[in-house]
Amino acid sequence: MDNMNPIRVLLADDHTILRQGLRRLLESHADRVTVKCCGREIFRRLIS
């Protein structure tokens, strides 16, 4: 990955299987993938 323009992904979904599959897919293309299981966790992450 290009360290000058890192790709960061924040993923939220309430289905464990979907989160796991998307995380594996995204990790092969992104520099950092953060996974949360609900919208509240995402909101906290975005405002911190």
C-alpha positions in Angstrom: 0.0 0.0 0.0 1.0 3.6 -0.6 2.1 4.9 2.8 1.5 8.5 1.6 -2.2 7.9 1.2 -3.3 5.1 3.5 -6.6 3.5 3.0 -8.6 3.3 6.2 -12.0 1.5 6.4 -14.5 1.5 9.2 -17.0 -1.3 8.9 -20.2 -1.9 10.8 -22.7 -4.7 10.4 -24.8 -6.7 12.8 -24.2 -10.0 11.1 -21.0 -11.7 12.3 -20.4 -13.8 9.1 -20.8 -10.7 6.9 -18.4 -8.7 9.1 -15.8 -11.5 9.0 -16.0 -11.9 5.2 -15.9 -8.2 4.4 -13.0 -7.7 6.8 -11.0 -10.4 5.0 -11.7 -8.9 1.7 -11.0 -5.3 2.7 -7.8 -6.2 4.6 -6.3 -7.3 1.3 -6.8 -3.8 -0.1 -6.7 -1.4 2.8 -4.0 -0.3 5.2 -6.2 -0.5 8.2 -9.7 -2.0 8.8 -11.6 -1.4 12.0 -14.7 -3.6 12.6 -17.6 -2.8 14.9 -20.8 -4.6 15.3 -23.3 -1.8 15.7 -23.9 1.8 14.7 -23.4 3.1 18.2 -19.8 1.8 18.3 -19.2 3.5 14.9 -20.6 6.8 16.1 -18.3 6.7 19.1 -15.4 5.9 16.9 -16.1 8.7 14.5 -16.5 11.4 17.2 -13.4 10.4 19.2 
